[in-house]
Amino acid sequence: MIGKVIDFNFKKTFKRTFFEVLVSDGTGIISCLWFNGVSWISDKFEKEDTVAIFGKIEYRNGYSIIHPEFDKIDDSQNINNTGVIVPVYPSTSELKSVGLDSRGFRKIILNALDKTQNELVEYYPNQILKEESLIFINQALREIHDPKNSKSLAKAIHRIKFDEHFFFQILMALRKKKNKDCNGRIFSKKGAIVRNIYNNLNFELTSSQIKVLKEIRSDLSSSKSMNRLLQGDVGCGKTIVAILASAIVSDNNAQVAVLAPTEILAEQHYKSFKSHFSKVGIEVGLLIGKMKPKDKTELLDKISKSKVNIVIGTHALLQENVLFNDLGLIIIDEQHRFGVSHRKKIIEKGSNADMLSMTATPIPRTLAITIHGDMDISVIDELPKNRASVKTKVISQLKIDSTYSFMINEMKKNHQCFIVYPIIEESEKLDLKAAMTSFELLKNTVFKDFEIGYIDGRMKKEERDLEMERFLKKETLCLVSTTVIEVGIDIPNATVMLIENADRFGLSQLHQLRGRIGRGDKNGYCFLAKSKEDTTKRLKILEQTSDGFIIADEDLKIRGPGEFFGTRQHGYLKTGLADFYNDGIIIRNARSQAFKLIENDPNLENKEHSLINGILSEQYQSMLELINIG
């Protein structure tokens, strides 16, 4: 908006002083308000000044803009900021007091660009520039900070986005090339162990599970190291795939390590693996933090002598005193919960061991090729035929009592229920229901005629185990908990889940939680109790679909990529322009160019690639180190 300053004044409220400038464009008056940097801004205006202002308009007893950007059109020193597309730079009241507001930064940046314009050397070969219709880097930087028009700005943004994705994909291509160059173990023997386990399954594998198993078997029988990510929705049957992959390795007389993020999940895997392998004479061990010293010493000795073939464990597996005799396969479950250092430690326990990472958090394809571009990806995209359905309903706090009544009716049928809370204890800072407080209340009121249990992540393992054992034996019909039950809890008799303050969770996490019910032949019912009205639309997505990949895609669109990124990707986002939801075409093109470049010049030795190599060394050094970890 362009108009004239008609008045300005200091104003006071009972809490603070602020500065107001009234600007009129002839059709109306808008109030410009400054609460910070008041002393600096107050001497910038005179009555009748012609100004251009920019900011978010709000309506509070009239139209106003808080902390707007502005230009004095009759100020010859600043006319470059008006009448064009102008970038806005963040600042603080301290910086503004010395002239380093957004306008001050623009002057400095444009001056720097003027002085260095001829020193910015293009690093892409002409072929990439031509094929991807990219403008030169010096032109892109100029247009980002001083665009001629919206079209030139769009081209500049496209170039910078391409750069962000391209250099990360170069790192992925280098990592994948390193994997292919690594000589892996060859597990080609088709023995009695995998045959017996497969023939004794009391269910049929889905066609998707069979397809994935073929991909894994092909990797294991190859001379190249396997580095595969297995994606699958909640309840799709990833565990049996991991068991059969382990059986292949066991048939070839090598050991398997299964790394899980929590003791609950490790114990669940231990029971599953043991139920299959004990029938074929293969010993399975469980290594967790809270073990008796004598039991731990005995297990470590067996591991070092290959007397235990398969070891399931938590971070305890990563300790220096855990020595495998012949580690052939590493399986990492819920791999996004482990950082670079964890992967490095487990990899070092074997010589060229194959790696199978698993996740029950479906990752949108665009994001998968971005953050896991160095891995081969397998997807189990169908559920077992006998899997019960789960109906989901978003409810308000007014419907809680009727939900309790529904749960009581289910418990009268001897079915079981979960109630999940976001926090353990009440907090003055958070207006949320707490698990511990609610448990005490429900136990003595709503569910006083039933035995109900309680677990959270702070409980001692023995106490938690006891509660889970009681729930498993149906001694308790309702379990109040935090998100500690998100993974590793398998109760086929559980039919109802109530999630309090559901709007505090991401969609993917809610989807994981509801995966704890409907795991048997009985249908499940999930109630999402919202605490804010404006979150209804987001939560309704879970009513509409049970497809984890659609849900993950929505989570990416709403919450951004933070849910999917771990330590491994730290340092990738350098400019903040990359948009993973909308950059699908740019990502695919950047990946194609990066992988083609590394295929033709794996060591970046060609002269035309020397500048790309230099940028990798200077700006991505910490990420280059990841290539040696995986």
N, C-alpha and C positions, 0 to 999 in steps of 0.2 A: 504494500500500500504506500502511495506517495501523498503527502499532505503537509499542512503547515502547523507548526507548534502554536497553540493558542493559549496555553498556560502550563505552568509547572510549579510544584510545591512539595515541601516535606510534609508528611502526614504521620500521625502517631496512632497506634493502637495501644491497648493496655499491656501488650507484650513487647512491641518493637516499633522502630521508626522505619518508614519506607519512603521512596521518592516516586512521584507520579508526574508523568508528562501527558498532556492531552493533545491529541493530533486530530485535525479535521481535514477530510478530503473533499469537502463541499457537500457530501451526501449524508455525513454523519460524523460522530466523534468516537474515537477509540482511546482507551486509557492504557498507557504503557507504564508498567510497574517494576520497580527495582527494589528488592529486599536486601540484596548483597552488593557490596561495592558502592554503597550510596554516596559516600564522600567523593569518590572518583567521578561518578556519572553526573553528579549534580551540576558541575560547571561546564557540561558539554552542550547545553542547549540555551538558546535565546528565543524570545517570542518572535514570531514571524519567520523563523528558520523553516526552510523547505527540507523535509526529510523523507527518506524511504525506510520503511520499517518491515521487519520480517519476524514471524514467530507463530506459535500456536494460539489461535483465538479462543478465549473462553467467555462464557456469559455469567457474570455475577453482578446483578443490579446494573447491567450495561456491559458492552463488549470491552474486553481487556486482553492484553498480552503481557505475560510475566517474563521479564528479562529478555526483551526482543533484541534481535540484531538491528542495527540502524546505520544509515548513511546520511550525512548532511550534503545534499546535492550541490549547494553553493560552496562547499569546501573543496577547492581545487586539488588538494592533496589526496582526496579519497574518492574522486569520481570514478575510479576504476572498480569500485565496489557496487555501483548502481547501474541498473539497466541490463545486467547480464546475469547468468547463472552463477551464484556465489557459494562456495563451500563454507561450512560453518565448523570452526575448530573449538574444541572444549577448552575452557579456561577456568581460573579460580579468581576469587576476589583479590587475593594477593597479587596475582599476575596482572589482573586488570588495573590495579592501582599504579603499575609502572608501564602502562600502555600496551600490555600483552593480552588484549582481548582478542576475539576472533579476527577483527580487522587488522590488529597489529601483527598477528601471526601470518595473515595473508600477505602483508607487505614484505615480511622477512622471507617467506617461502618463494614468492615471485622474484624477489631480488636474487635469491640463491639459484633459482632456475635460470635466470638471465645469465648469471656468471658461469654456470656449469653446463649449459645447454649443449655445447660442442664437445664436452668431455664425456658425455654419456654414450657409451659404445653399445651398439646392438649386439646381443649375444646369440640370437637365433640364426640358424642358417636360412638363406633365402627361401629354400624349399618349404620350410615350416611356416614362414611368414606368408608365403603365397597360398599354400594349401589351407591355412586356417584364417586367411584374410585378416591378419594382424597388423596393426600400425606399429611404427618403430617405438621403442621404449621411451626415448626422449620426448617424442610427440605425446605418448600416453601420459607421462608424468605432467607435462605442461597442461594437457586438456583436463586432467583430474583436478588440478588446482586453479585453472583459468580457462574454463571451457568456452568455446565460441558459441556453441548452441547445444541443444539437447542431443542431436545426432552425433556430434563429435565427442560429447561426454560419454555416450553409450559405447562408442568404439574404444574409448580409453578404459572404461570399466571392464569391457570384454577382455582387453589385453591383460590387465592386472589380474583379473580372475583366472585367466588361462595360465598365467605364470604361477599362481599359487598352486593350482592343481597339477601343472606340468612337473614342477620340481618335486612334489611329493610322489608323483607316479614314477619319476626317475628313481627315487629311493626304493619304491616297491619293485621296480624292474630289476634293479641291482640285487635286491634281496632274493628275488625269485631266481635270477641267474645263478646266484651263489648256491641256492638249494639244488638246482639242477646239476651244478658242477660237483656237488658233494656226493661221494660214493656212500650209499646207504647199505643197510643190511638187506639180504635177499631171503625172504621168508616164502619159499616156493613149495615146501612140503605140505601136502594136503593129508592130514593125519586123522587119527581116531577121535581126538579131543573135540575138534570143531564139528565133526560128523555126529558124534554122540549127543553133544549139546543141542545141535540143530534138530536132530531126529526126535529128541525128547521134549521139545517145546509143546506146550498145551494150547497153542494158538498159531494161527498162520501169520507169517510176516506180510506186511503190505507190499505192493509192487514198488512203492517208493523206498521202503527199507531195503528191499532186494537190490534195487538199482544202486543205492548208496554203498551197500556191502560189496558189490562188484567193483565200484570205484576204489574202495579201500583195499580190497584184495589185490587189485591191479597195482596199486602203489606199493603194497608190502612185498609183492613178488618182483618188483623192479629193483634195479641196481641204484636207483636214485632215492635220496631221502624223501620221505613223505612229510609234507607240511600242509595238512588239510584241516579246514574248518567245517564242522558238521553243524548245520543250522536245523532247528526243528521246533515246531510249536509245542506248547505244553501238552504232554500226554501222547506225543507222536511215536514214542518208542525208540529214543536215542540210546537208552541204557542197554537194551538187548543188542543193538548194533555194536556198542563198545565191548560187550561181553564176547560176541562172536569174533570181533577183531582181535581181542586178547587171546581167544582160543587158537587162532591162526598162529600167533606168535608163540604160544605155549607149545603147540605142535612142533615148533622148530627149536624147542629147548632154550628159549630166551625168556627174560623176565619182563614184567609189565608194571609200570607205576601209574596209579590213578590219583591225580591231585584234585581235591575238592576244597572249596573256600570255607566251609563250616564243618564242625564235628557232626552236626545232625545229618548233613548231606553225605559225609564220609561214611557214617554208620549205615545209612540207607543203602549206599552202594555196596558196602561190605556184605550186608545181608543178601542183596541181589546176586552179587558175584559168587558168594559162597554157596548159595542154593543151587547154582548150576555146576560150579567146578568141583564141589565136594563129591559129586556123583561120578566124576571121572578121575579122581585121585590127585587133583591139583590143589595145593595148599594156598589159601588166600589169607593175607595178614592185614591187620588194621593198626596203623601207626598214627596216634593223635597225641596232643600235648599232655592230657591228664591220664597218664598211665603209671602203674606201679613200676618203680625202677627195675625190679627183677624181671617183670614181664617185658619191659622195653629192651633191656639188655639181651634177653633171650631172643626176641624178635629180630633185633639188629644183627645178631650172630647168624641167624637163619637166612636173613636177606643176603649177607655177605658171602654165604656158601651156596646160594641158589636153592636152599631147602624150602624157601617160600617163593613161589613162582609169580604171584600177583600181590602187589602191596597197594592197599587203599590208604590214603592219608590226607591230612591237612598240611598246613605250613610246616608241621613237624617233619615232613618228608624232605624238606629243604636243608635241614641241619647237616653240618659237616660230618657228623659221625654216622650218617646214613650212607652206607657203601654197598652198591649193587655189584654182584659178581658179573652179570651179563645182561644189562638193561637194553632191551630191544625196542620197546614201545612206551611212549609217554602219552597219557591221556589227561588233558586238562579240562575239567568240567567248569561251566560258568566262567570261561576263560577271561571275560572282560573284568572280572574281579581281581585278577592278578596283574601285577606290574612287570616292567622290564626286568627288574632285578630278580623277581621270583622265577621267571622263565629261564633266565640265565643260569640260576642255581640248579634247576632241575635238569636242564640240558647237559650241564657239565657232569652229571652222574652217569652218563652213558656215552659210548663211543659211536657217533653217527646213529643214534636212536631215532626211530621214526616218531613223528609228532601228530597226534590227533586232538584238536581243540574242539570243544563242544559248547554250544550256547542254546538256552531255551528262550532267549530274547531275540525274536526275529529281527533281522536288520534289513532295511530297505535296500534294494539292489544297488542304487546309485551310491549309497553310503558304504555298502559292503565292498565295492570295488575301489572305493577311496581309502578306507582305513584297513582293509585286508587285501589290498591289491597284490601282495606278495604270496598269498595263499591260494591253493585250489579250494573251491567251495562246493560242498555237497549240501543238498537241501532235502529233508524229508517233508514233503508237502501234502501228506494225507494222514488222517487219523485212523486207528484201528476200527474195523467195522463194528465191533461190539462196544465202542466207547459211548457212554451215555451223553446226553446233551445237557448244557447248563443254560438256564434262563436267567437273564440279568435285568434288574429293575433299579432305576434311580429313584430314590425316595427323599422326602424332606424329613426334618426332625419330628414333624407332626405325625409321621407314619411309623415311628419307632415302636410304639406300643403294639400296633397290629402286626408288625414284623416279629416281635417277641412272641405273640400268640401263634403265629405261623410256625416258629421254631419249636414251641412247646408241643404243638401237634405232631411235628416230625419226631421229636424225642419220645413221644408216646408210642410211636411206631418202632422205637428202638433205633432210629436213625440218629446220626451225630451232626453237630454244628460247630462252626468256628465263629468267634467274634473278634475282629482285628481292630486295633487302635494304633494311631500314629506315634504315640509317646507312652513311656512307662508311668511317669508320675506327673501330676499337675504342675503347671508352670504359670507364674504371674505374667510372663512375657507372651505366652501362647494361649489363645482362647481355644483349647482343644480338649477333647475328652481323653482321659488317661486310662491305660489298661489296668493298673493296680487298683486305683480308686473305684473304677467301674466294676471290677471283679468283686470287690467286697460288697458293693451295693447290690449287684445282681444276685449274688449268692444268698443274700439274706432277704430278698424281696421277690423279684420276678421268677427266679429259678429255685426258690427255696425247697421245692419238692423234688429236685433233681440233684445229682452229684455233678458239679462242674469243676473243671481244672484250670490251671493258670500256668503259662510259661512266658519268659522274656529272655532276651539275650544276656542279661546280667546275672541270671541264676547260675548256681553251681551246676556242673554237668550232671552230677548224681541226682540232684533235685529235678532237673529238666528231664533226665532219662526216666525217672520214676513217674512223672506226670504223663510223659508220652506213652510209657508202658501201660498205665492205667487207661489212657484214652484208646490205645490200640486194642486192649482187652474189653473195651466197652464198659469199664467200671465208671468212667465219666462220659456223659453224653454231650457235653458242651465244653469247648476249650477256648478260654479267653487268652489272647496273646497279642504280641506286637508282630512286626513283619518277619520275625525269626522263622515263621512257618512258610516263608515265600518259596523256598526250595527244599527238597528232601523229605517232605512229609507225604506219605502214601497211606491214606486211610480210605479204602474203597467204600466203607459204610457211611462216609460223610456226605451229606446232601445239601446242607445250607451254610452259607457264609454271609455274615453281616460285616461290612467294612465301614467303620465310623470315620467321619471327616474325610471321606473318600476324595474330596477335591484337593487334599494335600499330597496326593500321590500322582505320579505320571500314569498315563494310560497303559503303557507296557507293564509297569509294576502291578497295577490292578489286575491286568490280564494274567500275570504270573500267579497272583494270589488266588484268583478264582479257579485256577488250574488245580487247586488242592481238593476241589469237590467234583462230584460226578465222575470219579475215577473207577467206579465199579459198574454194575448194571442198573443202578438207580439214577434217575435224572437229578441234576443239581439246581439249586436256586441261590443266586447271588444278589444281595441287596447292597446298593451303594448309597450310603446316607451322606447327603451333601450338607455343608454348613453355610454355603454361599449360593445365592440364587443365580448369579452370573456364571456359574460353572456348569449349569445344567446341560448346555449344548455340547460341551466337551465330553462329559460323562455319558451322554446319550449314545455316543459312538459305540460304547461297549454293549449297549442294548441291541444295537443294529447288526453287529458282526462278532463272530468268534474267531475270525481269521487273524492270527497274530501278525501277519505281514501287513495287512491293511491297518491294523491298530498301530504298528510301529511306524508306518508311513505318516499317519495322523500325528503321532507323538513328535516325529521329526518336524512336521509342519508347524505345530503349535509351540513346542518347547525348544526346538533347535537340536543340534547334534551333540550337545553336552552329555545326554544320557548314554550315548554310544561310545564316547571317546574315553580312552584310558591314558595311562602314563606313556604308552607307546606312541601316541600321536602328539605329545607335547611339543610345541614349537612350530606346528604346521601352519596354523592360522596367523599369518604375519600382518595382513592389512585389514582384516575384518570384512572384506568385500565378498569373499566366497559365500555362496548361498547353496547349501547342499540340497535343498528341496527343489530349487529351480535351475540348478546348474547341470542338470543331467547330460545335456548335449555337450557342454564344454568339458565336463569330466571325462566323458567317453572319448572325445577327440584328443584331449590332453593325454589320456592313458595310451591311446593308439600311437600317438607320436613318440611318447616316452619309451614305450616298449620296443617300437621299431628302431629307435635310435640306439638303445642298449643292445639290441640283437645284432645290429650292424657294427657297433663300436663299443663292445662291453667294457672297455677300460677308459673310454673317453679320451683316446689318444690322438684322434684326428684333429688337425689344426682348427677346423671349423667348429669343433666342439670344445675348444680349450677354455673359452669364456664360461660356458655352462659348467664345466668342471671346476673352474675357479669359484663360481657362485656357490656351488655345492660345498666346497671346502670352507669358504668364509662364512656363509650364512646358515648352513645346515649341518655343521660339524657334529653337534650333539645327536642329531638324527642319523648321521652316517654311522655312528657307533651302534645303532640298533641293527644294522645289517649283519653284524656279527652275533646277534642274539636271536632274532626271529620273533 
